[in-house]
């Protein structure tokens, strides 16, 4: 692994393919090649190979989210390992776990492999978010993060496209696809380790847990985001298989359409965040998600076709693609030295609900999917109300609308 240190200020003269932004793009592509493949095949694989119902899939996702809840451990790892190195190690672990998934077609075996892949995924996402906020200037962060998100969506699109085109044509097995995806992720991670210097951000990061009162709105939005997202991640695609009988090709084609749209709109969303601000974009996201989750409940009231369900799925992902406005909101209000430890704390908070919601809601899903959808709609509505507390121009000292009002009263006095 390349150990040569290089300050960010010295990277401007490097060719683009060796600059920090290109490294972020490469890592953004490597992760979804494994994760998107796992997501595309999982629901069919667990139903066909392991006979899963809503109960088992709920427990699987609960166990999968435990490493996310323990992402605070990243702070301890960073005492002995740089963030850039940890990101690459986490990608390799994700790739290895994805590659061997089909070797364990049982409830217990899938739990073990899922935990390993989850450690890789969540630790990578934690440090990747931190590196983005440290390496990208806040003036252009929405646009750049939007482009990085588009790269990730593009990688997912390629993975899904290959599955759709080759699944029946080459008579692929689950094992073959899982292994190819895992090894591609590993190969990209190894290249990232060898081809880039160790980039040194200008602000050294705190190496202890950081909890600050003035970040309270950011913490609360992270908690609601995690709770709401889990309901969608666990049950939306599962419903398409369980209720509408979608096979691997059909479900993967749906994912493909979703990520094609996200790839196209993510840079635009970045520009909108820069132009209209985080508050407006978050309100649009959460308002749209409230309507979508209500629509999911209506699927079980009016017996709508799979076309409506698929449309709701795509819309859900479109609104989720606006979520990086939370990142840029935090970047604007944060002490630069807090970014790495707070990224770990935020991931921990984001996964508090994820540890108990999937398993609990798995039992509720058996009784009434409509109630699960209604709960998701309520969470999205609460998130929209919280977004209204974000000021038009967030900054250090202007973290919420209450901060602005307090400052105005102090000035008047």
C-alpha positions as CSV (number, residue, x, y, z in Angstrom):
1,X,0.0,0.0,0.0
2,X,1.3,3.5,-0.9
3,X,2.4,5.2,2.2
4,X,3.8,8.4,0.8
5,X,2.0,11.3,2.5
6,X,0.8,14.3,0.4
7,X,-1.1,17.3,1.7
8,X,-4.3,18.2,-0.1
9,X,-2.8,21.5,-1.1
10,X,-0.1,19.7,-3.2
11,X,-2.6,17.6,-5.2
12,X,-3.6,20.3,-7.7
13,X,-0.7,19.5,-10.0
14,X,-1.4,15.8,-10.0
15,X,-3.1,14.2,-13.1
16,X,-6.8,13.8,-12.4
17,X,-6.6,10.0,-12.2
18,X,-4.3,10.4,-9.1
19,X,-6.2,13.2,-7.3
20,X,-8.4,12.8,-4.2
21,X,-11.6,13.4,-6.0
22,X,-10.9,10.5,-8.4
23,X,-10.1,8.2,-5.5
24,X,-13.4,9.1,-3.9
25,X,-15.1,8.3,-7.2
26,X,-13.3,4.9,-7.5
27,X,-14.3,3.9,-4.0
28,X,-17.8,5.1,-4.7
29,X,-17.9,2.8,-7.6
30,X,-16.3,-0.2,-5.8
31,X,-18.8,-0.4,-3.0
32,X,-22.1,-0.7,-4.9
33,X,-20.7,-3.3,-7.3
34,X,-20.8,-5.7,-4.4
35,X,-23.7,-4.1,-2.4
36,X,-25.9,-3.7,-5.5
37,X,-25.4,-7.2,-6.5
38,X,-26.1,-8.5,-3.0
39,X,-29.3,-6.3,-2.9
40,X,-30.5,-7.5,-6.3
41,X,-30.1,-11.2,-5.6
42,X,-30.8,-11.4,-1.9
43,X,-34.6,-11.5,-1.8
44,X,-34.8,-14.2,-4.5
45,X,-31.9,-16.1,-3.0
46,X,-33.2,-16.2,0.6
47,X,-36.7,-17.2,-0.6
48,X,-35.5,-19.9,-3.0
49,X,-32.5,-21.3,-1.1
50,X,-33.4,-20.8,2.5
51,X,-37.2,-20.4,2.5
52,X,-37.3,-17.0,4.2
53,X,-40.5,-15.3,5.2
54,X,-40.9,-11.7,6.5
55,X,-39.8,-12.9,9.9
56,X,-36.4,-14.3,8.7
57,X,-35.7,-11.3,6.4
58,X,-36.5,-9.0,9.3
59,X,-34.0,-10.7,11.5
60,X,-31.4,-10.8,8.8
61,X,-31.6,-7.1,8.3
62,X,-31.6,-6.5,12.1
63,X,-28.3,-8.5,12.4
64,X,-27.0,-6.7,9.3
65,X,-27.5,-3.3,11.0
66,X,-25.7,-4.2,14.3
67,X,-22.3,-3.2,12.8
68,X,-23.8,0.1,11.7
69,X,-25.0,0.6,15.3
70,X,-21.4,-0.1,16.4
71,X,-19.8,2.2,13.9
72,X,-18.7,4.3,16.8
73,X,-15.9,1.7,16.9
74,X,-14.4,3.4,13.9
75,X,-13.0,6.0,16.3
76,X,-11.0,3.3,18.1
77,X,-9.7,1.9,14.8
78,X,-8.6,5.3,13.7
79,X,-6.1,5.4,16.6
80,X,-4.0,2.8,14.7
81,X,-5.2,3.2,11.1
82,X,-5.7,6.2,8.8
83,X,-9.1,6.8,7.4
84,X,-8.0,6.3,3.8
85,X,-6.5,2.9,4.7
86,X,-9.5,1.9,6.7
87,X,-11.8,2.7,3.7
88,X,-9.8,0.3,1.5
89,X,-9.7,-2.5,4.1
90,X,-13.4,-2.2,4.6
91,X,-14.0,-2.4,0.8
92,X,-11.9,-5.6,0.7
93,X,-13.9,-7.1,3.6
94,X,-17.2,-6.3,1.8
95,X,-15.9,-7.9,-1.4
96,X,-14.8,-11.1,0.3
97,X,-18.1,-11.5,2.2
98,X,-20.1,-10.9,-1.0
99,X,-18.0,-13.4,-2.9
100,X,-18.8,-16.2,-0.5
101,X,-22.5,-15.4,0.2
102,X,-24.0,-18.3,-1.8
103,X,-21.8,-20.8,0.0
104,X,-24.0,-20.4,3.1
105,X,-27.6,-21.0,2.0
106,X,-29.1,-21.3,5.5
107,X,-30.4,-18.9,8.1
108,X,-27.4,-19.2,10.4
109,X,-24.8,-19.1,7.6
110,X,-26.4,-16.0,6.0
111,X,-26.4,-14.3,9.3
112,X,-22.6,-14.8,9.7
113,X,-21.8,-13.7,6.2
114,X,-24.2,-10.7,6.4
115,X,-22.4,-9.5,9.6
116,X,-19.0,-9.6,7.8
117,X,-20.3,-7.8,4.7
118,X,-22.1,-5.3,7.0
119,X,-18.9,-4.4,8.9
120,X,-17.2,-3.7,5.6
121,X,-20.1,-1.7,4.3
122,X,-20.8,0.4,7.4
123,X,-17.1,1.1,8.2
124,X,-16.5,2.1,4.6
125,X,-19.5,4.4,4.5
126,X,-18.5,6.0,7.8
127,X,-15.0,6.9,6.7
128,X,-16.0,7.7,3.1
129,X,-18.5,10.3,4.3
130,X,-15.8,11.8,6.6
131,X,-13.2,11.9,3.7
132,X,-15.7,13.6,1.4
133,X,-16.4,16.3,3.9
134,X,-12.7,16.8,4.7
135,X,-11.3,16.7,1.1
136,X,-14.0,18.7,-0.7
137,X,-14.4,22.4,-0.1
138,X,-17.7,23.3,1.4
139,X,-18.4,25.9,-1.3
140,X,-18.6,23.2,-4.0
141,X,-19.5,20.2,-1.8
142,X,-23.1,19.8,-2.9
143,X,-22.1,19.7,-6.6
144,X,-19.1,17.4,-6.0
145,X,-21.0,15.0,-3.7
146,X,-23.8,14.9,-6.3
147,X,-21.3,13.8,-8.9
148,X,-19.8,11.2,-6.6
149,X,-23.3,9.9,-5.9
150,X,-23.9,9.7,-9.7
151,X,-20.7,7.6,-10.0
152,X,-22.0,5.2,-7.4
153,X,-25.4,5.0,-9.1
154,X,-23.7,4.3,-12.4
155,X,-21.7,1.4,-10.9
156,X,-24.9,0.0,-9.5
157,X,-26.5,0.4,-12.9
158,X,-23.7,-1.5,-14.6
159,X,-24.0,-4.3,-12.0
160,X,-27.7,-4.6,-12.4
161,X,-27.5,-4.3,-16.2
162,X,-25.1,-7.2,-16.4
163,X,-27.3,-9.4,-14.2
164,X,-30.4,-8.6,-16.4
165,X,-28.6,-9.3,-19.7
166,X,-26.6,-12.4,-18.6
167,X,-28.7,-14.1,-16.0
168,X,-30.6,-16.4,-18.3
169,X,-28.4,-16.0,-21.4
170,X,-25.3,-17.5,-19.6
171,X,-27.5,-19.5,-17.1
172,X,-25.7,-17.9,-14.2
173,X,-25.9,-19.2,-10.7
174,X,-26.2,-17.1,-7.5
175,X,-22.7,-18.3,-6.6
176,X,-21.1,-17.1,-9.8
177,X,-22.6,-13.6,-9.7
178,X,-21.8,-13.1,-6.0
179,X,-18.2,-14.2,-6.6
180,X,-17.6,-12.0,-9.6
181,X,-19.1,-8.9,-7.9
182,X,-17.0,-9.5,-4.8
183,X,-13.7,-10.0,-6.7
184,X,-14.3,-6.8,-8.8
185,X,-14.7,-4.8,-5.5
186,X,-11.5,-6.4,-4.1
187,X,-9.6,-5.6,-7.3
188,X,-10.6,-1.9,-7.3
189,X,-9.8,-1.6,-3.6
190,X,-6.3,-3.1,-4.2
191,X,-5.7,-0.6,-7.0
192,X,-6.8,2.3,-4.8
193,X,-4.3,1.1,-2.2
194,X,-1.4,0.9,-4.7
195,X,-2.1,3.9,-7.0
196,X,-2.7,6.8,-4.6
197,X,-0.6,8.5,-2.0
198,X,-2.0,9.0,1.5
199,X,-3.7,12.4,1.3
200,X,-3.3,14.6,4.3
201,X,-6.3,16.9,5.1
202,X,-5.5,20.4,6.5
203,X,-7.4,19.9,9.8
204,X,-6.3,17.0,12.1
205,X,-9.3,15.1,13.4
206,X,-10.2,14.5,17.0
207,X,-9.5,10.9,18.0
208,X,-12.2,10.7,20.7
209,X,-16.0,10.5,20.6
210,X,-17.6,13.9,20.0
211,X,-21.1,14.8,21.1
212,X,-22.0,18.5,20.9
213,X,-25.2,20.1,22.0
214,X,-25.2,22.4,19.0
215,X,-25.3,19.4,16.6
216,X,-28.6,18.1,18.2
217,X,-30.7,18.7,15.0
218,X,-28.2,16.8,12.9
219,X,-28.3,13.9,15.3
220,X,-32.1,13.8,15.4
221,X,-32.4,13.9,11.6
222,X,-29.9,11.1,11.4
223,X,-32.0,9.0,13.8
224,X,-35.2,9.6,11.8
225,X,-33.4,8.9,8.5
226,X,-32.1,5.5,9.8
227,X,-35.5,4.5,11.1
228,X,-37.4,5.5,7.9
229,X,-34.8,4.0,5.6
230,X,-34.8,0.6,7.3
231,X,-38.5,0.1,6.6
232,X,-37.9,0.8,2.9
233,X,-34.7,-1.2,2.6
234,X,-36.1,-4.3,4.4
235,X,-39.6,-4.5,3.0
236,X,-39.9,-2.6,-0.4
237,X,-38.0,-5.1,-2.6
238,X,-39.1,-8.0,-0.4
239,X,-42.7,-7.0,-1.2
240,X,-42.0,-7.0,-4.9
241,X,-41.0,-10.7,-4.7
242,X,-43.4,-11.9,-2.1
243,X,-46.6,-10.1,-3.4
244,X,-45.9,-9.7,-7.1
245,X,-43.7,-12.7,-7.7
246,X,-40.8,-10.8,-9.4
247,X,-38.0,-13.0,-10.5
248,X,-34.3,-12.0,-10.5
249,X,-34.4,-10.4,-13.9
250,X,-37.5,-8.3,-13.3
251,X,-36.4,-7.1,-9.8
252,X,-32.9,-6.3,-11.1
253,X,-34.4,-4.4,-14.1
254,X,-36.4,-2.3,-11.6
255,X,-33.2,-1.6,-9.7
256,X,-31.6,-0.7,-13.0
257,X,-34.2,1.9,-13.9
258,X,-33.9,3.3,-10.4
259,X,-30.2,3.8,-10.5
260,X,-30.2,5.1,-14.1
261,X,-32.5,7.9,-12.9
262,X,-30.4,8.5,-9.8
263,X,-27.2,8.6,-11.9
264,X,-28.8,11.3,-14.1
265,X,-30.4,13.4,-11.4
266,X,-27.8,13.3,-8.6
267,X,-25.5,16.1,-10.1
268,X,-28.7,18.2,-10.7
269,X,-29.7,17.6,-7.1
270,X,-26.3,18.8,-6.0
271,X,-26.7,22.0,-7.9
272,X,-30.2,22.5,-6.4
273,X,-28.9,22.1,-2.9
274,X,-26.2,24.7,-3.6
275,X,-28.8,27.0,-5.1
276,X,-31.9,26.5,-2.9
277,X,-30.2,25.4,0.3
278,X,-30.5,22.2,2.5
279,X,-33.7,23.2,4.2
280,X,-35.8,23.4,1.1
281,X,-34.4,20.2,-0.4
282,X,-34.9,18.2,2.7
283,X,-38.5,19.4,3.0
284,X,-39.1,18.3,-0.6
285,X,-37.5,14.9,0.1
286,X,-39.4,14.2,3.3
287,X,-42.7,15.5,1.9
288,X,-42.3,13.3,-1.2
289,X,-41.4,10.2,1.0
290,X,-44.5,10.8,3.1
291,X,-46.7,10.6,0.0
292,X,-44.8,7.5,-1.3
293,X,-45.2,5.5,1.9
294,X,-48.9,6.3,2.0
295,X,-49.0,5.0,-1.6
296,X,-47.3,1.7,-0.4
297,X,-50.1,1.3,2.1
298,X,-52.7,1.9,-0.6
299,X,-51.3,-1.1,-2.6
300,X,-52.9,-3.4,0.0
301,X,-56.2,-1.4,0.1
302,X,-56.9,-1.1,-3.6
303,X,-55.0,-4.1,-5.0
304,X,-53.0,-2.0,-7.4
305,X,-50.8,-3.7,-10.0
306,X,-47.1,-4.2,-9.8
307,X,-46.7,-1.2,-12.2
308,X,-47.8,1.2,-9.4
309,X,-45.6,-0.6,-6.9
310,X,-42.6,-0.2,-9.2
311,X,-43.4,3.5,-9.8
312,X,-43.5,4.1,-6.0
313,X,-40.2,2.2,-5.6
314,X,-38.5,4.4,-8.2
315,X,-39.9,7.6,-6.7
316,X,-38.8,6.5,-3.2
317,X,-35.2,6.2,-4.5
318,X,-35.4,9.5,-6.2
319,X,-36.4,11.3,-3.0
320,X,-33.7,9.3,-1.1
321,X,-31.1,10.7,-3.5
322,X,-31.6,14.1,-1.9
323,X,-30.4,12.8,1.5
324,X,-26.8,14.0,1.1
325,X,-28.2,17.5,1.9
326,X,-27.8,16.3,5.5
327,X,-24.1,15.8,4.9
328,X,-23.6,19.3,3.5
329,X,-25.7,20.8,6.3
330,X,-23.4,19.2,8.8
331,X,-20.3,20.3,6.9
332,X,-21.5,23.9,7.2
333,X,-22.1,23.9,10.9
334,X,-19.2,21.6,12.0
335,X,-15.9,22.3,13.6
336,X,-13.6,20.9,10.9
337,X,-11.8,18.7,13.5
338,X,-15.1,17.1,14.4
339,X,-15.9,15.6,11.0
340,X,-14.4,12.1,11.4
341,X,-15.6,11.3,15.0
342,X,-19.0,12.9,14.3
343,X,-19.4,10.7,11.2
344,X,-18.9,7.7,13.4
345,X,-21.3,9.0,16.0
346,X,-23.9,9.9,13.3
347,X,-23.7,6.4,11.8
348,X,-24.2,5.0,15.3
349,X,-27.3,7.2,15.8
350,X,-28.6,6.4,12.3
351,X,-28.6,2.7,13.2
352,X,-30.2,2.8,16.6
353,X,-33.7,2.1,15.2
354,X,-32.2,-0.3,12.6
355,X,-31.2,-2.7,15.3
356,X,-34.7,-3.4,16.5
357,X,-37.1,-2.2,13.8
358,X,-36.5,-4.8,11.0
359,X,-37.0,-7.8,13.4
360,X,-40.0,-6.2,15.1
361,X,-41.6,-5.1,11.9
362,X,-41.0,-8.5,10.4
363,X,-43.6,-9.9,12.7
364,X,-45.9,-6.9,12.1
365,X,-45.5,-7.3,8.4
366,X,-47.0,-10.8,8.6
367,X,-50.1,-9.3,10.3
368,X,-50.5,-6.1,8.3
369,X,-48.1,-4.6,5.7
370,X,-50.4,-1.5,5.7
371,X,-49.5,-0.7,9.3
372,X,-45.8,-0.9,8.4
373,X,-46.3,1.5,5.5
374,X,-48.3,3.9,7.7
375,X,-45.5,3.9,10.3
376,X,-42.9,4.8,7.6
377,X,-45.2,7.7,6.5
378,X,-45.4,9.0,10.0
379,X,-41.6,8.9,10.3
380,X,-41.2,10.8,7.0
381,X,-43.7,13.5,8.2
382,X,-41.8,14.0,11.4
383,X,-38.5,14.3,9.4
384,X,-40.1,17.0,7.3
385,X,-41.1,18.9,10.4
386,X,-37.5,18.6,11.7
387,X,-36.1,19.9,8.3
388,X,-38.1,23.1,8.8
389,X,-35.8,23.8,11.8
390,X,-32.8,24.0,9.4
391,X,-31.9,27.7,8.8
392,X,-31.7,29.1,5.3
393,X,-27.9,29.7,5.7
394,X,-26.6,27.2,8.3
395,X,-23.2,27.9,9.7
396,X,-21.1,27.5,12.9
397,X,-23.3,29.4,15.4
398,X,-26.4,29.2,13.2
399,X,-27.2,25.5,13.4
400,X,-31.0,25.9,13.7
401,X,-33.7,28.5,13.3
402,X,-33.6,28.9,17.1
403,X,-29.9,29.8,17.0
404,X,-30.7,32.6,14.5
405,X,-33.5,33.9,16.6
406,X,-31.4,33.8,19.7
407,X,-28.6,35.7,18.0
408,X,-31.2,38.3,16.7
409,X,-32.5,38.8,20.3
410,X,-29.0,39.2,21.6
411,X,-28.1,41.7,19.0
412,X,-31.3,43.7,19.7
413,X,-30.5,43.7,23.4
